[in-house]
């Protein structure tokens, strides 16, 4: 079982390091993205229940529909498996930006993820998806078996929409919480926070640190990943910080797979 969607900042490379820290059967993960950690935890039997969230409405709708409406999602994707030309992509992108039907949006969201440039999800200030055509050779638009496995796994998951506080406020000492926010930019030109039209700001990172501190005080097990940036390092200096080599996980030319250093912060509880 693998994530049903490609997402900037995927955690497959450091998944084992995160998973090894999870020592509770109840798990919370805001900033869910592609969900590689939670799907691995469920598949390995390390957790009994999870609560996930994200501010990206289309991503959360995809989780909800794959959990509850998997047959409709698969039927919709079956109708799109041969639509791989640029003209068809642009037509379906327009459909996505104009429909309000949740299931149709999920089908088109998955289609666009499989066929857009580098599998990116990006919206403009008006909330319209604006990623260009990917021109991929033989894109895999439907992975039915994997989608059904994800749907089965999600039966153990509560799905919350909104800011990370909407899930972390549910935590008790019996929870392990993993936080994977949009990484603090290493430079002015490396910033990519447009998962939602309002982004994730420096103030949001500071707000997240305050919540990390609160969760530590109530006894949660905690892990957080972020970029190796002085601002981030200083905030979490009272906690254990591990350094690891990261790599951009969205498929594409080699210059879109640049290596960088990321950190894993934990509290050892």
Secondary structure, DSSP 8 states (H G I E B T S, - for coil): ---SS--TT--TTTHHHHHTT---SEEEESS-TT-HHHHHHHHTT--SEEEEEES-HHHHHHHHHHHH-HHHHHHHHHTTTT--SHHHHHHHHHHHHH---HHHHHHHHHHHHHHBGGG---B-TTS-B---B---SS-----HHHHHHHHHHGGGEEEEESSTHHHHTT--TTEEEEE--S---SSTTS---TTSTT---HHHHHHHHHHHHHHHHTT-EEEEEEE--HHHHHHTTTSEEEEEEEE--S-SSGGGS-EEEEEEEE---
